[in-house]
Amino acid sequence: MMARFSFVFTLAAVLAAAGFATAGSSNSLLDVSPDGGKLLVANTDSGTVTVVDLKTRKVTLELAAGDHPEGTTWVGTGPVGLVTVYGDDKLLFVDADQKKIVHTLKVDDEPYGVVTTRDGAFAYVSHDYPGTVSEIDVAARAVKRTFKVGAGCRGIALSTDEKTLYVTEFFTARLIAVDRASGKVVDKWEPHSADNLARHVVVHPTRPKAYLSHIRSRVNAFDARGSIFPQLSFCDLAPKPAGEKRRRSLAMDTYNNVYVVTNPWEAALSPDGTKIYTIYAGTDDMNVSRTIDDDYQEVERIGRAVTVGKHPRAVRVSPDGKEVYVYNTLDYSVSVLNADLKKLASVPVCTPAHTPEWRRGKELFETAKQPMGSARWIACSSCHPDGLTDGRVWENPEGHRKTPNLFGLAHTHPLHWSADRDEVQDFEYTVRGKLMQGAGLARHPLKPRKTFTEFSELDQKTANLSPDLDALAVYTNSYGFRLSPHAAGPGKLTAEAERGKKLFFAAETKCATCHSGPYFTDGKRERPFNLHDVGTGDAPTEKLGPKYDTPTLLGVYRVNTYLHDGRAKTLAEVLTTYNKGDKHGKTSHLTPTETDDLVAFLKSLPYEQPPDETPNTVEHRIKMKPVTGPAVVTGAAASGG
């Protein structure tokens, strides 16, 4: 680790910058212009970016942006704003006066958050994969430098003296300090081992303090009241005497006494730093708290949590501290509240995405409330955020199980490592079971399991039992793949990967025997399923092995651990350390160079889009296409009220 105190956060620098930590200093789907007149909004599902006039409470502009815009910031005092487009690997320059996108900049893979210096000279973009930060020369509209920072970089904020960048790792909630001048990592604030899913960080305007909203995933608990917990962490940015903690965490599930909140998404500070607003995407709530200058209690709640709209994912405070803006993403609108959380207006900001059935499915997937859960602690998205893995290996009743990505699910049934479900609607068993304890989505009795190893889910036809169950399936089955950044280009492989491809399809290695077809799996919906013993079902905790369903290899580059229980930390370990006896393809004869070539091929998947229909494709889904197209100007669709 770097030297612990290799940067200085002085009181003089903090006081000199006080009052300026408003526009553009931390990442969000929302940003308020420095004069408080305009709001910039990234509409992730609809694939557009919107400008709202905050005086009239009306939309003045909505532009097509692309595949999942995720971050916004104004440049200086405007009228230009920046928008990251996560799925298209680009940064948009949006001119609110000209009402158009004036430049599109290609950047590193998966751009997420973006912040700008107060003078508008530089912008900094966090990249989820491969865990870098890009420095953008705004006037030149060019990437100046790229820093390697960590793994899964999402949250990003500037210190008040603008000498340091603070970045959060998504899967660990680790906070990392990067010196702007050198681009080097100079400090880290280590998380609790259970900390997970940190998308955001905000820095106090007058004190050396950072706040992170995230969850804790307790992998050794399989219960609605013991698995997932909402947290707010506090990091002391100034040096501390040796042995003193520089990071503390507050459990938010009991913050409102017995009123549970779930899936904290981000926080926002008032301009003077006296209040902090935290939003909870799983229960549609928000807290307002006083910040306390004691390094122990940290915050004090003002009233109880208030309900906002469906699935809030962003919160900002006006420069004068009098208004709070909350983006309720499944209402497709921004709520305007006063500082005490009284609602003043609601501004629709975009056309609702996709189909009503898809939208209903997402509402169910994202909520921890009934009918999905009675305890309010856990939602489907707590472990599958936006279709991704949570990066955890859970101690499930059947044994240790790594959370898979959901991409390509419509074409890769059956489900679960042990193939105990053959349709997404079978997760009605999970909704009604111990993990979620919800009322359920169908008014229909479910067949109980006769024994632990006899899966009644496979005998129960759950599709078409209820519109809500089918909607959940439509949403969950709609995740597609993005091309791997390790490929040489669409439909192209590097020379190393081409050599690996020959090894993969060679008769001797037999990799393609099970990882076959366009989705690189021999999984099929009809029984008997194709399950395989690859020598990994030997753990004493395993209850269902030793045979497992073949996972797709598409997108495997983005997985942080491998095999059903995550025992392999690299793809090379899958082919060597954990392939004793050549049960998982014949790889013992490969040289180290050949192993590297085979890994290069695997990391390149997919280098071309797989077909949207196969004999294994399920019925309940919609065909997802990236949202692209010409800019459009709208105004009539959104009005205050």
N, C-alpha and C positions, 0 to 999 in steps of 0.2 A: 504494500500500500504506500501511496505517496506520503511525504512528510505531513504530519497532522496539522501543523499551523503554518503552512507555506503561503498563506494569503492573509491579509489584514482587513478586518471590517471595522473601521474606526468610527467613533461617534461623530467626529467632525464631518466625515463623508456622508454619514447617514443624515445628519441635520441639513447639510447642504442640498441634499436631494429630496428632502421631505416635501410631501405634497404633490410629487410628480409620478407616483406609482399608480397611475390610472390607466390610460390607454396603452395597449400594446406591451405591457410589462410581464404578463403571464399568459399561457396558452388557454384558449377557449374557443367554442363554436361562436361566441359573441365577442364583439369589441365595440366600446363606446368611443366616439371621437372626442378629442381633448376639450372641445368646446361644449360637449354634451348635446350636440344637435343631431347626430346621426348614429345609427346602430348598424353594424355590419354583421350578417348572419350567414353561417354555413349550414345548408340544409342537406344533411348527410344522405338520407334515404331518397330524397327527391332529386339530388344531384345538381342543386342550384345554389347560387349565392344571392342574398337579398340585402338591399339598403332600406332602412326605415328612417323616416323623418320623425324624430322624437317630439317635436313640437306639435305636429298635426296628428301623430300616431298613425301614419299611413305609409305604406310601401311606395317608394318612388322608383324602385328598380328591382327586377329579378332576372338573373342571367344564368343560362345553362353553364355549369362548371365542369361536370364530368363524373367520374366514378368515386363517390364518397369524399366530398370536401370535408375536412376535419378541423382546420384551424383558421382563425382570422386575426388580422391586426391592421390598424390604421398606420400609415406612414406619416410621421410628423404630425402636422395639423390637418392632413388630408389635402385634396379630396381622394388621393389614391389609397387603396387598401390592398392587402395581400391575403391570399387564400391558398392553403395547402390542399391538394387533391390526392388523397391517399392511394387510390387505386390506379391513377394514371401517372404517378411519379412526376408531378408538376406543381409549380407555384404560379398562381395567377396574379397579375397586376390589374386591379379593377379601378377604373376612374368613375367616381360617383357623379361628377359633373358632366362628363362626356357620355355617361350611361353605357359604357362598354368595357370589355376586357381589352386593355391596350397592349398587353404583352403576356406571353406564356413562356415560362422558363422551365426547362427540363432539369430535374434535380435527382438526388439519390432515391433509392427505393423507399416506399411507404412513408412519405412525409406526413407528419402528424401535427405537432404544435409549431407555432411561429410567433416570435416576438421581435420588436424593433427598438432601436435606440431612440431616445427622445428627439434627436435632431433628424431622424429619418434616414441617416446615412447607411446604416447596416441593419440587416434582418438576420435572425438565426432560426433555423428549422431543425426540429428533432425528427429522427427517422426511426420508426419502430423496428424495422429490419433493414439494414444490418446493425443498428445501434450506433448511429453516427449523428453528428450535428453539422449542418452546412452553414457557412457564413456567406451571406448574400450582399454584394455591393449593389445597393438599391439604384443609384443613379446609372450605373453601368448595366444594370439588369443582368448580372452575371454571378455565378458561384465563384467566390474568391478562394475559399479554403473549405476542407472537410476534416472534421476531427473524429477519431474513434473514441467513443465515450464509454459505452457499456453494452448491455444486452436488452433489447426492447425499450428504446428510449421514446418516451411519450411526453410527460410533463416537462415544461421548460419555462424558466423565468430569469429575468435579469435582476442583479443586485441593484440597490438604489444608487450606488456610485457607478454602476454600469461597467465595473471591472471584472465581474464574475457572472458566469452562467450557472444556473442550478437546474439539473436534469434528473428526472425520476425514471427508474427502470420499472416497466409495466408489471412483470411477473414477480418481482421481489420487493417493490416499494423502496428500494435503496435510493438515497439521495446522493448525487454526485456533483461536486463543484468543479467547474472548468474555468481556467484563467483565460480571459478573452484575448489577451495580448499574445500568449504562446500557443493557445489551443490545447493545452495539456490539462489532464485531470490532476487537481491539486488537493482534493479532500473527498472523503466519503463519510456518510452517516449510515451505519449498518442497521438494517431492520431486524425485527423479530423474525424468527425462522418461518412463522406462519403468515407474515405480511404478504399481500398479494394485490394485484390489479390497481396500481397507482397511475392515474392518467394526468395528474395535474400537480402543480406546486405554486404557491403564492408566497411572496416575501413581504414582510411587514415594512411599511414606509419609514418608520422612525426607530425601529429596534432590530437588532441582528437576529431575526427569527423567521423560520420558514414553516409553512403549514401544508400538510399533505393529507388529502382524503383518499382512503383506500379500504380494503377489507382484510380480514384475517381468515384464512382457510385452514381449519383444523382437520387435517387429513385422517386423524385417528378417531374421529367421531362420525357416526352415520345416523344423524338425527336432526330434525328440523330445528331443535333448540340448542344444538351443540356444534354445528359444522361451520357456519359462516357468521362472522361478526363484523359490523361496521366500525371503522376506526378513524380517528383524527390524530395524526402524529405531529409533534412539535420538534423542530431541530434548532439547536442553538448554533448560530453561524459564527459567533465570536469565539476565540480560544477559551478553553476551560482548564482549570488545574487538572493535573493528571489524576485519573480515577473518578472524576465527576462525569456523570452522564451528560451527553450532549443531545440525546434524543429520548423523548418520552411519548407515550401514546395514551389516548383516552378512548375507552369503549363507548360508542354512541348508541348502542342498543338499549342501554339503561339511562341514557342522558335525559330522556323525557319521562323518568320514572318507569311505569309499566307500559308505556306507549312505545312499541318497537319500531325502529326505522331501519331500512335496508338499502344496501348498495350505494354508499356515498359516492358521488361522481366528481364533484369539485367544490371549491370554496372561493369566496371573494371577500376582500377586506374593504371597509370604507376608506376613503382617501386619507383620513386622519389616523387610520389604524385602530380606532377604538371599538369597532364592531367587526365581526366575522359572520358571514352567511354561508351555511352549508346545505347542500341539496342531496336528496336521497332518491335515486332513480327507481328503486324497487318498490317504494311505498308512496311516492308522489308527494314528498314532504320537504319542508325547509325549516332550519333553525336559524335564529339570530341570537348571537352571544356577544357579551363584552369580552374584549381581550384584557387580560390581567398581567401586569408587569411584575411577576414574582418568580417566573421560571419553574413553578411547581403546579399551581392550579391551572394556569394558562388562560382558561376561558370560563365564563359564567353565563349560563343560559338566561335569556330574557324571554319569559313566557314559555309555552310549550311549542312543539313543532306545529306548523300550520300546513294544511294541504294546499298544494299549488295545482298544477295540471298533470296530464299523463306523461310519465317518464321524463322528468326534468333532467337535462344534460348540461346546462350551462347557466351561470349566474354572473352578473356584472352589476356594479354600482355606479351611479352617475358621478361625474367629477365633483359636484357640490354635495354629494352624500345624501341627497334628498329622495332619490328614487333607486329602486332595485329592479333589474330586468332578469326574468327567468325564462329560458327557452324550454317549453314543454313539447318535446319533439314528437310525441304521438298525438298531440292536438294540432301540431304544425303551426304553433302560434307562440308569441312572446307575451308573457304577462308583465304588466307594469305595476309595481307596488310602491307604496311609500316606505320610508326607512323602518317603520314598525310593522311592515308586512300587510298593510291593508291594500286590497286590490283596487287599482285606479282604472285600468284598461286592459284589453286583450287585443293583440294585433296579429291576425293571421299572416304568415310570412311566405307560404308557398302552397302549391297544389299538393294534396296528399299523395304519397307514393304508391305506385303499383295498384293492386286491387283491394277492395274492401276485405276480402277473405285473408289476403296476405297481412293487411294491417291489423286485423283482429288476431291473427296468429302471433304477430310480434307483440301485441299488447299482453297476451297470455304468457308468452315466453319471457317477457321482461318483468312481470309483476310478481311480488311476493304475497299479494293479497288474495283473498278468495276470488274464484274457486280454486286457485292454484295452491294456496297455502293458508293454514289457520294460524301458524305461529308468527308469520311476517318476517322470518329471519332469512329465508332463502328463496331465490327464483331460479329458473332454468339458466338465466344469463349469469348467475353468480359463478357458475363453473364453465359456461360456454359463452364468454363475452363476445357478442357480435359474430358468433359462429366459430370462434377460436377456442383452443384449449386454454385452461387456466394454468397450464404448466405444472400441474400437481399429480402425484400418484396417491390415490385414495385407498385407505384400508377398508375396503368394502366387505360385506358379508361373504362374498364368493372368493375373496383374496385381494391382493394388491392390484389396482387397476389404474392405468394412466388415462387421464381425460383426453379423448381424441378431438381433433378438429371436426367440424361438421361439413366442411366443403366436399361437394360431390356426393352428399348423403343420398340424394334421389336415385343414384345409379349404383350404390354400393351396399345395398341391403344383403344379408340380415344385419342386425344391429347388436352392439356390444361385442366385446372380445370373445365371449362364449356363445354368441349367436342365440341369445335367449329371447330375442324379439324379431319379428319379421315385418313390422310396420311401425311407423312413428306413433300411431295412435295407441300402441301398446304402452306408451308411457303414462297412460291413465293409471296403470299400476303404481308408478312412481309418485304421481300426483296424490293419490289416495293413501300411499304407504307411509312408512316411518320417516322417510327423508323429507317430505314436504307436508304431509298431513292436511291436504286440501280436501274440499268437498268433492272435487272431480268435475269433469267436463261432460260426462254422460250420465243420464239417469237410468242406469242399467247395471244389474249385478255382474260382478266379475268372478270368473272361476278361480277358486283358491288353488294354490299349489298342493299337490298330494304329498310330494317330498321336495326337498331342497333342490334336487337335480332334475325334477320333472317340471318343465316350463309350461304352465297353463296359458301363459301369454301367447304361445304358438298355436294353441288350440282355440283360443278366443278370437273371433273376428271383431276387431275394434274399429276398423274403417267404416265410415258411414253410420256410426252410432249416434253422432251428434255433430252439428255444424261447428261447434267450438273445437272439438277434437280434430276434425278435418282441417280447420283453419290453422291449428297448431302444426299439423303435418305439412300443410302448404308452405308455411313460413320456414320451417326447419329444413324442408327438402329443397329450398330455393337458393342455397349457397352454391355459387360456382367457384371456379379456380381462376387465379391470376397467373400469368406466365412467370416462371422462375427468373430471378435476376441473375442466376448463375448460367443461364443459357447465353449463347452468342448472339441471339436475336430470335424473333419469332420464327419457329421452324428450323432453327440452326443450333448446332452444338459446337463447343470448342473441340480442338483436336484431342485433348485429354478425354473429354466426355465421349467422343466418337469411339475411341478405343475401349472405353468402359461399356459402351452400348453393345459392342461385339461380344464382350465377355458376358454381359447380362443375358443375351439371347443365345449364347453358346450351349450346345447340347450337353457339354461336360458340367457346367456350373448348375444348370437346371433352375436358375433364378426365375425364368419366365414360365416354368411349369405351373407355379401357383400364382405368381404375380403376372397374370396374363391379361390380354385384351386391352382396350383403350384406357381403362381405369386401373390397370396393373393389379388386378385382383381376380381370383376365380370364384369370389363370393356369388351366390345365386339365391333367389328368393324361394325356390322350390326345395322342399325336403326330399332326401337327406341333404343337409348343407355340406359344403366342402370345408371341413375342419382338418387342421394339421397339427401333428406333434412335432415341434421344431426344437425340442429339448429344453424348453424354458419353463415347463410346468412343474418344477421340482421344489418350489418354495414350500416350507412347512405350513404357511398360511393359506396355501391354495386349496380351494374346495371343489372347483369344477374342472380343472385341467385334466390331462395335459394337452388337449387339442383346442386350437383357437381358430377363429375366422381370419382370413387373410386380409389385412388392411390395404387400402390403396396406397401406392407410393407417390401419387401426385401431391406435390406440396410438402414432401418429406423434408426438404431443406429447411423448412420453418419450424420443425419440431425440436424441442430442447432435450428430450430423452427418448429412448427407443425401446421397442418390445412392449408387451402388454403391461409389464410392471415397471417400466422405466429403468431397468437395471443397466442398460447400455447408455453411456453418455455421449457416444459418437457413433456415426454410421460404420466407421472402421471397426469398432468393438463388436458390432452386430456380426460382421463378417469374419472376425478372428476370435476374440476372447470368448464370445457367447455363441460360437458355432462349433462346439466340440463334437466330434464324430460326424461332421458334415451333414447334420440333420436339417439344417436351414440352407439348403443349396450346398453344392460342393465348392468350397472356397479355400480349403487347406493348402492347395497346390499353388495358389496365387502368390506372386512376388509382392513385396511392399509397393512397388510401382504400379503393378496391376491392381492391387487393392485401392490405391489412390485413384486410378482411372475409373474403377467401378463406382467409387464414392462420387467422383465428379459427375458421372452420368446420373446417378440417383439425385444429386442436388440440382440437376438441370430440369427435373420433372416438375410441372409440365413445360416443355419448350414449344408445344403447340396445343391448341385447345382440343380437348376430347369431344367426341360427338355428343349432341344433346339428347339423343335417343339411343338406347340399347335394349336388348331383350330383357335386361334387368331393371329398367327404369320404372319408377312407381308412377301411379296415377295422380296423386294429390301433390301438385307443385305448380309453380308458374315458371316460365322460361325467363330467366333474368338476363338482361342485357345492360352493359355499361351505359350510363346516362350521358350522352354527348349530343352536340348539335349546335345550331346557331344561337346567338344571344337573343333573348327576348326581353322586352320591356313591358312590365305590368304595373298596374296601380289599382285597378278596380277590384282586384281579388282580395285586397286587404284594407280594412277600415277599422278605426278605433271603436271601442265600446265597452 
